[in-house]
Each structure stands twice: as C-alpha cells, then as structure tokens.
Amino acid sequence: MKIYRLIGILSILLQKDRVTASELAERFEVSRRTIVRDIEDINKAGIPVVSYKGQGGGISVMEGFKMDRTLLSSEDMKAILAGLQSLDSVSGTNRYRLLMDKLSADNSPLNAGQSIIIDLAAWDKSAVADKIGLIRTAIENREKIAFTYYSPDSESRRTIEPYHLVFQWSSWYVWGFCEKRQDWRMFKLTRLAKLQCTGEKCRERTVPQYTCDKLRHTKGSIEAEVRFDRSVKWRIIDEFGTELPQYDEDGNILLRFTWSDVPSFFQYILTFGDRAEILSPEEYRQEFSELLKKIFHKYDI
C-alpha cells in the first residue's frame, strides 16, 4: 500500500543522508516515476525533501530541517523487527521480515546479529495459524464469526463480534462480544472448531478497554491450602512467582490460593501426581479422596 511505502521512504531518509530514486525504486519494487511522485507527496505533507543532481547526488531531507533522525534508527528497527518476526512465527511466512528489510537504510539484513528471538507459534502451528488469519480478516471487515467451542463444562456453538486477537498465558485467544452470553468473552483458539465468517456485520457498540487478568488463578470462588513437594518448586515459581509461596521446615511449598471451581482445582492438583496434598478445607480432602478412589477402581485388576 502507498502509505506504507511513504513511511518506508521517510524511514530510510531518516537513517541515511542521501539515497537515489533508483535505489528506492528497486527497494520498494516500483518505478522511478512512482518514487518521484511519492517524494512530491512527502513534500506536500510538510517534510522538505530535496534532490541533488550529478555524481554523488540523490534525495535527502533538507539540511537544517528540524527532525529527530533517531526516530527509526538501526537499533530501533531491530527492536521492531523482533516483534514483527514473532508474527511471522505464527503465520509461517517471512512477510514482516521482508518488510523490515525494505525499511532498512542499507542492504544488510536487519536480523543480522539479532539477539532477541520471539516465537509465538503453538507446538502445532497449523492449529492456530489459519484461525488467526480468518479472525484478522473478520476484525478488519467488522464481520461476525461463528464456531464450536469446547469448554470444561460443555460444547456449544457461539457467534461473536471479534475485536482483539490476544496472545497471553502462552496461548492465543479471540476477545469479543458473545451473542449467547450477551457479554464480553475470550475464547482460546485451540478450542475452536468449525470456525467461519458469518457474513453478518457487527453492531455499532461501545467497546470496553481490554485488560489482562494476570492473576486468573488467584481470583475465584473457592479457597484451599496445598502442600507441594519441594521437587516441584520450579513449577510453582514458574506459575505463581516468588512472592506467593511459603515453605515448611523441610523446604516443601505451602500455597494458599483461590480457584474458580472445585472440579478444575482437582484437575490441577492431579497434574502433580503424588507431589501435592490438599491440607484444607477438610471437605475438599474428602472429595478429592473419593475422586482418587474412582480413578483407582478404573485400574484395579
């Protein structure tokens, strides 16, 4: 798109004192005449760009014009590249890396010596890549999407107005207004099936600001105290940080927290095998004991 090319040309002029129209034409894969028109548009926008003829000539921002030339420095561009490459990790293309290479002031690739690598792809990239593409299109077109959603409690067909693709808690989600719940909801992409655009336009509505609930495990309707074996300290620190856990005299972890509901709480404790014990309340200990007996009977030979 033209606007991206204009930004790209300005970015190069901010990084390099002088560049020829031919170099820009080759970089952005357009004709020299198109570059000349682009320079005219940049001038009309109030940024004086001048041309110098002859050997050593080229195009540059007028000398003395007050503009922060560090706006898009090479280091800044590399930082931007790290973020854009993370999107490539999801899409499976080099679209964003190629874009940043075009915006580079010289011919050296911006990812040379890059020290930061961000990979947002799931272990099975195909599980979310196509969904992200479809949802992005729906958001841009202000179109509703429909899908079958698998939650811990049920399986249901949902239609939502999508507003944000969200990457948090190491997973991808779509956030929007759910027609079934008549409220704002977030859905995990790996739990979506039969995803499609409905062709129906979203309603005009006031969209609340999206906020990330970092303490989703520590806010809920039930409370419990659990002792974890010290051998799983690495996991507790990874999931809850260093501030929340307490320790007994043997170095085992004592953790008091809240959870959304009892079934999902039990499921979480089961992931630790015999390295977690519910200490209180007593009713949860008894319920969990009954659950373990049922599991034992399935394998009782």
Disulfide bonds with the S-S distance in Angstrom:
none
